[in-house]
Amino acid sequence: MGNSYKRVGKSGKPRYTAIYVNARGRRRSAGTFRTKKLADRKWQDAEAGVAEGGFGDPRRGRMLFRNYVEETWLPNHQLEITTRERYTYMIAKHLMLEFGAVRMSDVLPEHVRRWMTDMKTAGASASTIADSKTILSAIFTTALNDQLVYLHPCRGVKSPPVPRKPRTIVTPEQFDEIYDDLPSADAQLLLETDIETGLRWGELTELRPGDWDAPTRMLTVSRAVVQVTPSADTDGRRFVVKAYPKDEEYRRLKLSHQIAAKLTAHVTANDIRRDDLTFALERMLRARARISPTITEGEDLGRTEPNSAGRRYRHGTLTGYSLGRCKCEHCARAYADYRAVRRAAGQDHPRSPRAVESDAHVPRSWFRYHVWKPAVDRANLNFAVRVHDLRHAHASWLLAGGTDIQVVKERLGHGSLRTTERYLHTPPDADESALQALGRIRSRTAS
């Protein structure tokens, strides 16, 4: 049972501290007051709240938002490592400046609305505002469950609408154009495996020969690798292998005869063991170095596009790179060779070449900028294409070809059929049957 005890303040006047017993049987203070009557009322209210499952310590709500997030919420909240990395960035960039120095109990819905309006005025996109509000809501949901606050300030506060843009799906012909422009057989096999299986990047680059059974051609997706900043991992790793794919559920899918034969030949030719990575960065770097363009002396490669002054220069020369602003593979190679010679001679303040940070996994950013993007640029498509779009293409092609939607859902590892249904009408020719039907009806009136 609680009580009030008297003490003398700095001014020499008596003060009374209200002591109550919380749900764990521990004695806690409910505050200090001028009179014993006020103190008695406070500890009685506090113990009544405990009996009703209410708030045990009114002072907890006075904790600053920054302290709660950094000391309690982020360290103890169960999050995937990539989600934790993104949340930490978003909290520091969009939440701390507004709410960091505010008490948790003082954050009200009107403050959240004003914060969202200020973000919009500052030029933040609707998706950024919506994502930031989702994180803020998750923080206060936990605080409410922890009995730290009395109300949820995000309840009833609407986020700005984020329009869902239609997907542009790569056609088989467009994929072939990109495939033909890839720099090596390793890169071609990696992306052909991607389009044939619909694997996510983390699942694809973690693929090992032991994951598929050659006689049955069944592939088991049981792991995924994620790339993070070293500060996000307790061991300072840049690549972290998760013992489960997304949605925390293994899945099995069948490989085609063609891709199964190519993967087997690739494993045999490169002497890849059962537990080794099927696609390793070192092999891709070696393959890329072997195919770097060389220029035969006296070879005429044509002229660059006119620069701002209207002048054109020969391809594969230093002037083509520096004055012509041409970054084609021949001009870039000429400039790289020139710089290599100078560095070898101790000129240009030589430094060690920048190494790709990896543990043998193929980094997403390296592959994007050194393999994928140059091939897409050479294919000259009229829209932006990501490697992840090959997964979308896999789903759309299967559905357009008449595959049962449940089979597609299981191959891709979707948690819901609603996710798979988004691919039903994405191919460019998906509406052809509708247009043909419309044409038949209209032709009746014409006749």
C-alpha positions as a Markdown table, in Angstrom:
| # | Residue | x | y | z |
|---|---|---|---|---|
| 1 | Met | 0.0 | 0.0 | 0.0 |
| 2 | Gly | 1.2 | 3.5 | -0.8 |
| 3 | Asn | 1.9 | 6.4 | 1.5 |
| 4 | Ser | 3.1 | 10.0 | 1.6 |
| 5 | Tyr | 6.3 | 11.0 | 3.4 |
| 6 | Lys | 7.4 | 14.4 | 4.4 |
| 7 | Arg | 10.7 | 16.0 | 3.4 |
| 8 | Val | 12.2 | 19.5 | 3.6 |
| 9 | Gly | 12.8 | 21.3 | 0.3 |
| 10 | Lys | 15.7 | 23.7 | -0.5 |
| 11 | Ser | 13.7 | 26.6 | 0.6 |
| 12 | Gly | 13.1 | 25.0 | 4.0 |
| 13 | Lys | 9.4 | 24.5 | 3.4 |
| 14 | Pro | 7.9 | 21.0 | 3.9 |
| 15 | Arg | 7.2 | 18.9 | 0.8 |
| 16 | Tyr | 5.3 | 15.6 | 0.5 |
| 17 | Thr | 6.3 | 12.8 | -1.9 |
| 18 | Ala | 3.6 | 10.3 | -3.0 |
| 19 | Ile | 4.7 | 6.7 | -3.0 |
| 20 | Tyr | 2.7 | 3.9 | -4.6 |
| 21 | Val | 3.3 | 0.2 | -5.4 |
| 22 | Asn | 3.3 | -0.6 | -9.1 |
| 23 | Ala | 2.2 | -3.8 | -10.9 |
| 24 | Arg | 5.5 | -5.5 | -10.1 |
| 25 | Gly | 5.3 | -4.8 | -6.4 |
| 26 | Arg | 7.9 | -2.1 | -6.5 |
| 27 | Arg | 7.6 | 1.2 | -4.7 |
| 28 | Arg | 7.6 | 4.2 | -7.1 |
| 29 | Ser | 7.1 | 7.9 | -6.8 |
| 30 | Ala | 4.0 | 9.6 | -8.2 |
| 31 | Gly | 5.5 | 13.1 | -7.7 |
| 32 | Thr | 6.1 | 15.7 | -4.9 |
| 33 | Phe | 3.5 | 18.1 | -3.7 |
| 34 | Arg | 3.0 | 21.1 | -1.4 |
| 35 | Thr | 0.5 | 19.4 | 0.9 |
| 36 | Lys | 0.0 | 15.9 | 2.3 |
| 37 | Lys | -3.6 | 15.9 | 1.1 |
| 38 | Leu | -2.5 | 16.3 | -2.6 |
| 39 | Ala | 0.2 | 13.7 | -2.2 |
| 40 | Asp | -2.2 | 11.2 | -0.6 |
| 41 | Arg | -4.7 | 11.7 | -3.5 |
| 42 | Lys | -1.9 | 11.2 | -6.1 |
| 43 | Trp | -0.6 | 7.9 | -4.7 |
| 44 | Gln | -4.2 | 6.6 | -4.3 |
| 45 | Asp | -5.0 | 7.5 | -7.9 |
| 46 | Ala | -1.8 | 5.9 | -9.1 |
| 47 | Glu | -2.6 | 2.6 | -7.3 |
| 48 | Ala | -6.2 | 2.7 | -8.6 |
| 49 | Gly | -4.7 | 3.0 | -12.1 |
| 50 | Val | -2.5 | 0.0 | -11.5 |
| 51 | Ala | -5.5 | -2.0 | -10.3 |
| 52 | Glu | -7.4 | -1.1 | -13.4 |
| 53 | Gly | -4.4 | -1.9 | -15.7 |
| 54 | Gly | -3.8 | 1.8 | -16.2 |
| 55 | Phe | -0.6 | 3.8 | -16.0 |
| 56 | Gly | 1.8 | 2.9 | -13.3 |
| 57 | Asp | 4.2 | 5.8 | -13.4 |
| 58 | Pro | 2.9 | 9.2 | -14.6 |
| 59 | Arg | 6.5 | 10.5 | -14.9 |
| 60 | Arg | 7.3 | 8.0 | -17.8 |
| 61 | Gly | 5.3 | 10.1 | -20.2 |
| 62 | Arg | 7.7 | 13.0 | -19.6 |
| 63 | Met | 10.5 | 11.1 | -21.3 |
| 64 | Leu | 11.8 | 12.9 | -24.4 |
| 65 | Phe | 11.0 | 11.4 | -27.8 |
| 66 | Arg | 14.7 | 11.2 | -28.6 |
| 67 | Asn | 15.5 | 9.3 | -25.5 |
| 68 | Tyr | 12.6 | 6.8 | -25.9 |
| 69 | Val | 13.5 | 6.1 | -29.6 |
| 70 | Glu | 17.3 | 5.8 | -29.1 |
| 71 | Glu | 17.4 | 4.0 | -25.7 |
| 72 | Thr | 14.2 | 1.9 | -25.8 |
| 73 | Trp | 12.4 | 1.6 | -29.1 |
| 74 | Leu | 15.2 | 1.1 | -31.7 |
| 75 | Pro | 17.4 | -1.2 | -29.5 |
| 76 | Asn | 14.5 | -3.5 | -28.5 |
| 77 | His | 12.1 | -3.4 | -31.4 |
| 78 | Gln | 12.3 | -6.5 | -33.6 |
| 79 | Leu | 13.2 | -5.4 | -37.1 |
| 80 | Glu | 15.0 | -6.9 | -40.1 |
| 81 | Ile | 18.5 | -5.5 | -40.4 |
| 82 | Thr | 17.7 | -3.6 | -43.7 |
| 83 | Thr | 14.5 | -2.2 | -42.2 |
| 84 | Arg | 16.4 | -1.1 | -39.1 |
| 85 | Glu | 18.9 | 0.6 | -41.3 |
| 86 | Arg | 16.2 | 2.5 | -43.2 |
| 87 | Tyr | 14.2 | 3.4 | -40.1 |
| 88 | Thr | 17.4 | 4.8 | -38.4 |
| 89 | Tyr | 18.0 | 7.0 | -41.4 |
| 90 | Met | 14.4 | 8.2 | -41.7 |
| 91 | Ile | 14.1 | 8.9 | -38.0 |
| 92 | Ala | 17.3 | 11.0 | -38.0 |
| 93 | Lys | 16.4 | 12.8 | -41.1 |
| 94 | His | 12.7 | 13.5 | -40.7 |
| 95 | Leu | 11.5 | 12.9 | -37.1 |
| 96 | Met | 14.2 | 14.0 | -34.7 |
| 97 | Leu | 14.3 | 17.6 | -35.7 |
| 98 | Glu | 10.6 | 18.0 | -35.1 |
| 99 | Phe | 10.0 | 15.7 | -32.1 |
| 100 | Gly | 13.4 | 14.9 | -30.6 |
| 101 | Ala | 13.2 | 17.5 | -27.8 |
| 102 | Val | 9.5 | 17.0 | -27.1 |
| 103 | Arg | 8.1 | 14.9 | -24.3 |
| 104 | Met | 6.3 | 11.8 | -25.4 |
| 105 | Ser | 3.1 | 12.8 | -23.6 |
| 106 | Asp | 3.1 | 16.2 | -25.2 |
| 107 | Val | 2.9 | 15.0 | -28.9 |
| 108 | Leu | -0.7 | 15.5 | -30.1 |
| 109 | Pro | -2.4 | 14.9 | -33.4 |
| 110 | Glu | -2.3 | 18.6 | -34.2 |
| 111 | His | 1.5 | 18.5 | -34.0 |
| 112 | Val | 1.6 | 15.5 | -36.3 |
| 113 | Arg | -0.6 | 17.3 | -38.9 |
| 114 | Arg | 1.5 | 20.5 | -38.7 |
| 115 | Trp | 4.7 | 18.4 | -39.1 |
| 116 | Met | 3.3 | 16.7 | -42.2 |
| 117 | Thr | 2.3 | 20.1 | -43.7 |
| 118 | Asp | 5.8 | 21.5 | -43.0 |
| 119 | Met | 7.4 | 18.5 | -44.8 |
| 120 | Lys | 5.1 | 19.0 | -47.8 |
| 121 | Thr | 6.0 | 22.7 | -47.9 |
| 122 | Ala | 9.7 | 21.8 | -47.7 |
| 123 | Gly | 9.3 | 19.7 | -50.9 |
| 124 | Ala | 9.1 | 16.2 | -49.5 |
| 125 | Ser | 7.3 | 13.7 | -51.7 |
| 126 | Ala | 4.0 | 12.1 | -50.7 |
| 127 | Ser | 5.7 | 8.7 | -50.3 |
| 128 | Thr | 8.4 | 10.1 | -48.0 |
| 129 | Ile | 5.8 | 11.8 | -45.8 |
| 130 | Ala | 3.7 | 8.6 | -45.7 |
| 131 | Asp | 6.8 | 6.4 | -44.9 |
| 132 | Ser | 7.9 | 8.8 | -42.1 |
| 133 | Lys | 4.4 | 8.9 | -40.6 |
| 134 | Thr | 4.3 | 5.1 | -40.7 |
| 135 | Ile | 7.5 | 5.0 | -38.6 |
| 136 | Leu | 6.2 | 7.6 | -36.2 |
| 137 | Ser | 3.0 | 5.6 | -35.8 |
| 138 | Ala | 4.9 | 2.5 | -35.1 |
| 139 | Ile | 6.9 | 4.3 | -32.4 |
| 140 | Phe | 3.7 | 5.6 | -30.6 |
| 141 | Thr | 1.9 | 2.2 | -31.0 |
| 142 | Thr | 4.7 | 0.7 | -28.9 |
| 143 | Ala | 4.7 | 3.6 | -26.5 |
| 144 | Leu | 0.9 | 3.2 | -26.0 |
| 145 | Asn | 1.4 | -0.5 | -25.4 |
| 146 | Asp | 4.2 | 0.3 | -22.9 |
| 147 | Gln | 1.7 | 2.6 | -21.1 |
| 148 | Leu | 4.0 | 5.5 | -21.7 |
| 149 | Val | 1.4 | 7.8 | -23.3 |
| 150 | Tyr | -2.4 | 8.1 | -22.9 |
| 151 | Leu | -3.3 | 8.6 | -26.6 |
| 152 | His | -1.9 | 7.8 | -30.0 |
| 153 | Pro | -1.1 | 11.1 | -31.8 |
| 154 | Cys | -1.2 | 9.4 | -35.3 |
| 155 | Arg | -4.7 | 8.0 | -34.9 |
| 156 | Gly | -7.1 | 9.7 | -37.2 |
| 157 | Val | -4.3 | 11.7 | -39.0 |
| 158 | Lys | -4.4 | 11.0 | -42.7 |
| 159 | Ser | -1.3 | 10.6 | -44.8 |
| 160 | Pro | -1.1 | 12.3 | -48.3 |
| 161 | Pro | -2.3 | 10.0 | -51.1 |
| 162 | Val | 0.5 | 8.1 | -52.9 |
| 163 | Pro | -0.6 | 7.3 | -56.4 |
| 164 | Arg | 0.3 | 3.8 | -57.6 |
| 165 | Lys | 2.0 | 4.1 | -61.0 |
| 166 | Pro | 1.4 | 1.5 | -63.7 |
| 167 | Arg | 4.2 | -0.9 | -64.2 |
| 168 | Thr | 6.0 | -1.0 | -67.5 |
| 169 | Ile | 7.0 | -4.6 | -68.2 |
| 170 | Val | 10.0 | -5.6 | -70.2 |
| 171 | Thr | 9.0 | -7.6 | -73.3 |
| 172 | Pro | 10.9 | -10.7 | -74.3 |
| 173 | Glu | 12.4 | -8.8 | -77.3 |
| 174 | Gln | 13.6 | -6.0 | -75.0 |
| 175 | Phe | 15.1 | -8.5 | -72.6 |
| 176 | Asp | 17.0 | -10.1 | -75.5 |
| 177 | Glu | 18.4 | -6.7 | -76.5 |
| 178 | Ile | 19.7 | -6.1 | -73.0 |
| 179 | Tyr | 21.0 | -9.7 | -72.8 |
| 180 | Asp | 23.0 | -9.4 | -76.0 |
| 181 | Asp | 24.7 | -6.2 | -74.7 |
| 182 | Leu | 25.9 | -7.7 | -71.4 |
| 183 | Pro | 29.6 | -7.8 | -71.0 |
| 184 | Ser | 30.2 | -11.4 | -70.0 |
| 185 | Ala | 28.8 | -14.9 | -70.0 |
| 186 | Asp | 28.6 | -14.8 | -66.2 |
| 187 | Ala | 26.4 | -11.7 | -66.3 |
| 188 | Gln | 24.2 | -13.2 | -69.0 |
| 189 | Leu | 23.7 | -16.4 | -67.0 |
| 190 | Leu | 22.9 | -14.5 | -63.8 |
| 191 | Leu | 20.2 | -12.4 | -65.5 |
| 192 | Glu | 18.8 | -15.4 | -67.5 |
| 193 | Thr | 18.4 | -17.2 | -64.2 |
| 194 | Asp | 16.7 | -14.1 | -62.8 |
| 195 | Ile | 14.1 | -13.9 | -65.7 |
| 196 | Glu | 13.5 | -17.7 | -65.6 |
| 197 | Thr | 13.0 | -17.9 | -61.8 |
| 198 | Gly | 11.8 | -14.5 | -60.7 |
| 199 | Leu | 14.2 | -14.6 | -57.7 |
| 200 | Arg | 14.8 | -11.4 | -55.7 |
| 201 | Trp | 18.4 | -10.0 | -56.0 |
| 202 | Gly | 19.3 | -11.2 | -52.5 |
| 203 | Glu | 18.0 | -14.7 | -53.3 |
| 204 | Leu | 19.8 | -14.8 | -56.7 |
| 205 | Thr | 23.2 | -13.7 | -55.5 |
| 206 | Glu | 23.1 | -16.1 | -52.5 |
| 207 | Leu | 22.3 | -19.0 | -54.8 |
| 208 | Arg | 24.6 | -22.1 | -54.4 |
| 209 | Pro | 24.7 | -25.4 | -56.3 |
| 210 | Gly | 23.4 | -27.2 | -53.2 |
| 211 | Asp | 20.1 | -25.3 | -53.6 |
| 212 | Trp | 18.9 | -27.2 | -56.6 |
| 213 | Asp | 18.5 | -30.9 | -57.4 |
| 214 | Ala | 19.9 | -31.7 | -60.9 |
| 215 | Pro | 17.7 | -34.8 | -61.7 |
| 216 | Thr | 14.4 | -33.2 | -60.7 |
| 217 | Arg | 15.4 | -29.6 | -61.5 |
| 218 | Met | 13.7 | -28.4 | -58.3 |
| 219 | Leu | 15.2 | -25.2 | -56.7 |
| 220 | Thr | 14.7 | -24.5 | -53.0 |
| 221 | Val | 14.9 | -20.9 | -52.0 |
| 222 | Ser | 15.9 | -20.9 | -48.3 |
| 223 | Arg | 18.2 | -17.9 | -47.8 |
| 224 | Ala | 18.8 | -14.4 | -48.9 |
| 225 | Val | 21.7 | -12.0 | -48.6 |
| 226 | Val | 21.3 | -8.3 | -47.7 |
| 227 | Gln | 23.8 | -5.5 | -48.2 |
| 228 | Val | 24.0 | -3.0 | -45.4 |
| 229 | Thr | 26.4 | -0.3 | -44.2 |
| 230 | Pro | 28.9 | -1.8 | -41.7 |
| 231 | Ser | 27.5 | 0.4 | -38.9 |
| 232 | Ala | 24.1 | -1.3 | -39.2 |
| 233 | Asp | 25.5 | -4.7 | -38.3 |
| 234 | Thr | 26.9 | -5.5 | -34.8 |
| 235 | Asp | 29.9 | -7.4 | -36.4 |
| 236 | Gly | 30.5 | -4.6 | -39.0 |
| 237 | Arg | 29.7 | -6.8 | -42.0 |
| 238 | Arg | 28.6 | -5.4 | -45.3 |
| 239 | Phe | 26.8 | -8.6 | -46.4 |
| 240 | Val | 24.5 | -10.4 | -44.0 |
| 241 | Val | 23.1 | -13.8 | -45.0 |
| 242 | Lys | 19.6 | -14.4 | -43.6 |
| 243 | Ala | 18.6 | -18.0 | -43.0 |
| 244 | Tyr | 15.2 | -17.4 | -44.6 |
| 245 | Pro | 14.0 | -15.5 | -47.6 |
| 246 | Lys | 11.4 | -12.7 | -47.5 |
| 247 | Asp | 8.1 | -13.5 | -45.7 |
| 248 | Glu | 10.2 | -16.0 | -43.7 |
| 249 | Glu | 9.0 | -19.0 | -45.7 |
| 250 | Tyr | 11.0 | -21.4 | -47.8 |
| 251 | Arg | 9.6 | -22.0 | -51.3 |
| 252 | Arg | 10.4 | -24.5 | -54.1 |
| 253 | Leu | 10.1 | -23.9 | -57.9 |
| 254 | Lys | 11.1 | -25.9 | -61.0 |
| 255 | Leu | 13.9 | -24.8 | -63.4 |
| 256 | Ser | 13.5 | -25.2 | -67.1 |
| 257 | His | 15.7 | -27.8 | -68.9 |
| 258 | Gln | 17.6 | -24.9 | -70.6 |
| 259 | Ile | 18.6 | -23.0 | -67.4 |
| 260 | Ala | 19.2 | -26.1 | -65.4 |
| 261 | Ala | 21.7 | -27.3 | -68.1 |
| 262 | Lys | 23.4 | -23.9 | -68.3 |
| 263 | Leu | 23.8 | -23.7 | -64.5 |
| 264 | Thr | 25.2 | -27.2 | -64.4 |
| 265 | Ala | 27.7 | -26.4 | -67.1 |
| 266 | His | 28.7 | -23.2 | -65.3 |
| 267 | Val | 29.3 | -25.0 | -62.0 |
| 268 | Thr | 31.4 | -27.7 | -63.7 |
| 269 | Ala | 33.4 | -25.3 | -65.9 |
| 270 | Asn | 34.3 | -23.0 | -62.9 |
| 271 | Asp | 34.8 | -25.9 | -60.4 |
| 272 | Ile | 32.2 | -24.5 | -58.1 |
| 273 | Arg | 31.6 | -26.6 | -55.0 |
| 274 | Arg | 28.2 | -27.4 | -53.5 |
| 275 | Asp | 28.4 | -24.7 | -50.9 |
| 276 | Asp | 30.2 | -22.0 | -53.0 |
| 277 | Leu | 28.4 | -19.0 | -54.5 |
| 278 | Thr | 27.1 | -19.7 | -58.0 |
| 279 | Phe | 27.7 | -16.1 | -59.0 |
| 280 | Ala | 30.8 | -14.6 | -57.4 |
| 281 | Leu | 32.1 | -11.1 | -57.7 |
| 282 | Glu | 35.7 | -12.2 | -58.4 |
| 283 | Arg | 34.7 | -14.2 | -61.5 |
| 284 | Met | 32.7 | -11.2 | -62.8 |
| 285 | Leu | 35.5 | -8.8 | -62.3 |
| 286 | Arg | 37.9 | -11.1 | -64.2 |
| 287 | Ala | 35.5 | -11.6 | -67.0 |
| 288 | Arg | 34.9 | -7.8 | -67.3 |
| 289 | Ala | 38.6 | -7.2 | -67.4 |
| 290 | Arg | 39.1 | -9.7 | -70.1 |
| 291 | Ile | 36.6 | -8.0 | -72.4 |
| 292 | Ser | 37.7 | -4.4 | -71.8 |
| 293 | Pro | 38.0 | -2.8 | -75.3 |
| 294 | Thr | 41.5 | -2.5 | -76.7 |
| 295 | Ile | 42.3 | -0.1 | -79.5 |
| 296 | Thr | 44.4 | -1.1 | -82.4 |
| 297 | Glu | 46.9 | 1.5 | -83.4 |
| 298 | Gly | 45.6 | 3.5 | -86.4 |
| 299 | Glu | 42.1 | 2.1 | -86.0 |
| 300 | Asp | 39.4 | 4.6 | -87.0 |
| 301 | Leu | 36.5 | 4.4 | -84.6 |
| 302 | Gly | 34.7 | 7.4 | -86.0 |
| 303 | Arg | 34.0 | 10.8 | -84.4 |
| 304 | Thr | 32.3 | 11.8 | -81.2 |
| 305 | Glu | 29.1 | 13.8 | -81.0 |
| 306 | Pro | 29.6 | 17.6 | -81.3 |
| 307 | Asn | 30.4 | 19.2 | -77.9 |
| 308 | Ser | 29.1 | 22.6 | -76.8 |
| 309 | Ala | 31.4 | 24.4 | -79.2 |
| 310 | Gly | 30.4 | 22.2 | -82.1 |
| 311 | Arg | 33.7 | 20.3 | -82.3 |
| 312 | Arg | 34.1 | 16.6 | -82.8 |
| 313 | Tyr | 37.0 | 14.3 | -81.9 |
| 314 | Arg | 38.2 | 10.8 | -82.7 |
| 315 | His | 36.8 | 8.0 | -80.6 |
| 316 | Gly | 39.4 | 6.2 | -78.4 |
| 317 | Thr | 41.5 | 9.3 | -77.8 |
| 318 | Leu | 42.2 | 11.5 | -74.8 |
| 319 | Thr | 40.6 | 14.5 | -76.5 |
| 320 | Gly | 37.5 | 12.5 | -77.3 |
| 321 | Tyr | 37.1 | 11.8 | -73.5 |
| 322 | Ser | 38.2 | 15.2 | -72.1 |
| 323 | Leu | 37.1 | 17.8 | -74.8 |
| 324 | Gly | 34.5 | 15.8 | -76.6 |
| 325 | Arg | 32.9 | 14.7 | -73.2 |
| 326 | Cys | 32.5 | 11.2 | -74.7 |
| 327 | Lys | 32.3 | 8.5 | -72.1 |
| 328 | Cys | 32.0 | 5.5 | -74.5 |
| 329 | Glu | 34.0 | 2.4 | -73.7 |
| 330 | His | 36.8 | 3.3 | -76.1 |
| 331 | Cys | 37.3 | 6.9 | -74.9 |
| 332 | Ala | 37.0 | 5.8 | -71.3 |
| 333 | Arg | 39.6 | 3.0 | -71.9 |
| 334 | Ala | 42.0 | 5.4 | -73.6 |
| 335 | Tyr | 41.8 | 7.8 | -70.6 |
| 336 | Ala | 42.1 | 4.9 | -68.1 |
| 337 | Asp | 45.2 | 3.6 | -69.8 |
| 338 | Tyr | 46.7 | 7.1 | -69.9 |
| 339 | Arg | 46.1 | 7.6 | -66.1 |
| 340 | Ala | 47.5 | 4.1 | -65.4 |
| 341 | Val | 50.8 | 4.9 | -67.1 |
| 342 | Arg | 51.1 | 8.2 | -65.2 |
| 343 | Arg | 50.4 | 6.6 | -61.8 |
| 344 | Ala | 52.9 | 3.8 | -62.5 |
| 345 | Ala | 55.5 | 6.6 | -63.1 |
| 346 | Gly | 54.6 | 8.2 | -59.7 |
| 347 | Gln | 52.7 | 11.1 | -61.2 |
| 348 | Asp | 49.2 | 12.5 | -60.5 |
| 349 | His | 49.5 | 11.8 | -56.8 |
| 350 | Pro | 48.9 | 8.0 | -57.2 |
| 351 | Arg | 46.8 | 6.2 | -54.7 |
| 352 | Ser | 45.7 | 2.7 | -54.3 |
| 353 | Pro | 42.8 | 1.7 | -56.6 |
| 354 | Arg | 39.4 | 1.8 | -55.0 |
| 355 | Ala | 38.4 | -1.8 | -54.1 |
| 356 | Val | 34.9 | -3.2 | -54.3 |
| 357 | Glu | 33.9 | -4.0 | -50.7 |
| 358 | Ser | 32.5 | -7.5 | -50.8 |
| 359 | Asp | 32.8 | -11.0 | -49.3 |
| 360 | Ala | 32.4 | -12.6 | -52.7 |
| 361 | His | 28.7 | -11.7 | -53.1 |
| 362 | Val | 27.9 | -9.5 | -56.1 |
| 363 | Pro | 27.1 | -6.0 | -54.8 |
| 364 | Arg | 23.9 | -4.6 | -56.1 |
| 365 | Ser | 25.2 | -1.1 | -56.8 |
| 366 | Trp | 28.4 | -2.4 | -58.5 |
| 367 | Phe | 26.4 | -4.7 | -60.8 |
| 368 | Arg | 23.9 | -1.9 | -61.5 |
| 369 | Tyr | 26.5 | 0.7 | -62.6 |
| 370 | His | 29.1 | -1.4 | -64.2 |
| 371 | Val | 27.1 | -4.2 | -65.9 |
| 372 | Trp | 23.4 | -3.5 | -66.0 |
| 373 | Lys | 23.1 | 0.2 | -66.8 |
| 374 | Pro | 25.6 | 0.2 | -69.7 |
| 375 | Ala | 23.7 | -2.7 | -71.3 |
| 376 | Val | 20.4 | -1.0 | -70.8 |
| 377 | Asp | 21.8 | 2.2 | -72.3 |
| 378 | Arg | 23.1 | 0.4 | -75.3 |
| 379 | Ala | 19.7 | -1.3 | -75.8 |
| 380 | Asn | 18.3 | 2.2 | -76.1 |
| 381 | Leu | 14.9 | 1.5 | -74.4 |
| 382 | Asn | 12.5 | 4.3 | -74.0 |
| 383 | Phe | 11.9 | 3.8 | -70.3 |
| 384 | Ala | 14.0 | 3.1 | -67.1 |
| 385 | Val | 14.6 | -0.6 | -66.3 |
| 386 | Arg | 15.9 | -2.0 | -63.0 |
| 387 | Val | 17.2 | -5.5 | -62.4 |
| 388 | His | 14.3 | -6.1 | -60.0 |
| 389 | Asp | 11.9 | -5.4 | -63.0 |
| 390 | Leu | 13.0 | -8.8 | -64.4 |
| 391 | Arg | 11.1 | -10.4 | -61.4 |
| 392 | His | 8.0 | -8.4 | -62.5 |
| 393 | Ala | 8.5 | -9.5 | -66.1 |
| 394 | His | 8.7 | -13.2 | -64.9 |
| 395 | Ala | 5.3 | -12.9 | -63.2 |
| 396 | Ser | 3.7 | -11.0 | -66.1 |
| 397 | Trp | 5.0 | -13.4 | -68.8 |
| 398 | Leu | 3.7 | -16.4 | -66.8 |
| 399 | Leu | 0.3 | -15.0 | -66.3 |
| 400 | Ala | 0.1 | -13.8 | -70.0 |
| 401 | Gly | 1.0 | -17.3 | -71.0 |
| 402 | Gly | -1.9 | -18.8 | -69.1 |
| 403 | Thr | -0.2 | -20.0 | -66.0 |
| 404 | Asp | -2.5 | -20.5 | -63.0 |
| 405 | Ile | -2.3 | -17.4 | -60.7 |
| 406 | Gln | -1.8 | -19.6 | -57.6 |
| 407 | Val | 1.3 | -21.3 | -59.2 |
| 408 | Val | 2.7 | -17.8 | -60.0 |
| 409 | Lys | 2.1 | -16.7 | -56.4 |
| 410 | Glu | 4.0 | -19.7 | -55.0 |
| 411 | Arg | 6.9 | -19.4 | -57.5 |
| 412 | Leu | 7.4 | -15.7 | -56.5 |
| 413 | Gly | 6.8 | -16.2 | -52.8 |
| 414 | His | 4.0 | -13.6 | -52.5 |
| 415 | Gly | 2.2 | -13.5 | -49.2 |
| 416 | Ser | -1.1 | -12.7 | -50.9 |
| 417 | Leu | -2.9 | -13.3 | -54.2 |
| 418 | Arg | -3.6 | -9.6 | -54.3 |
| 419 | Thr | 0.1 | -8.9 | -54.8 |
| 420 | Thr | 0.2 | -11.4 | -57.7 |
| 421 | Glu | -3.0 | -9.9 | -59.3 |
| 422 | Arg | -1.1 | -6.7 | -60.0 |
| 423 | Tyr | 0.7 | -8.4 | -62.9 |
| 424 | Leu | -2.5 | -9.6 | -64.7 |
| 425 | His | -2.8 | -6.7 | -67.0 |
| 426 | Thr | 0.8 | -5.4 | -67.2 |
| 427 | Pro | 2.1 | -6.7 | -70.6 |
| 428 | Pro | 1.8 | -4.2 | -73.5 |
| 429 | Asp | -0.5 | -6.6 | -75.4 |
| 430 | Ala | -2.7 | -7.4 | -72.4 |
| 431 | Asp | -5.7 | -5.4 | -73.7 |
| 432 | Glu | -5.5 | -6.7 | -77.3 |
| 433 | Ser | -8.4 | -9.2 | -76.7 |
| 434 | Ala | -10.5 | -6.3 | -75.4 |
| 435 | Leu | -9.7 | -4.1 | -78.4 |
| 436 | Gln | -10.5 | -7.0 | -80.8 |
| 437 | Ala | -13.9 | -7.5 | -79.1 |
| 438 | Leu | -14.6 | -3.8 | -79.3 |
| 439 | Gly | -13.7 | -3.8 | -82.9 |
| 440 | Arg | -16.1 | -6.7 | -83.7 |
| 441 | Ile | -19.0 | -4.9 | -82.0 |
| 442 | Arg | -18.3 | -1.7 | -83.8 |
| 443 | Ser | -18.0 | -3.4 | -87.1 |
| 444 | Arg | -21.6 | -4.6 | -86.7 |
| 445 | Thr | -22.9 | -1.0 | -86.8 |
| 446 | Ala | -20.7 | -0.2 | -89.8 |
| 447 | Ser | -22.2 | -3.0 | -91.8 |
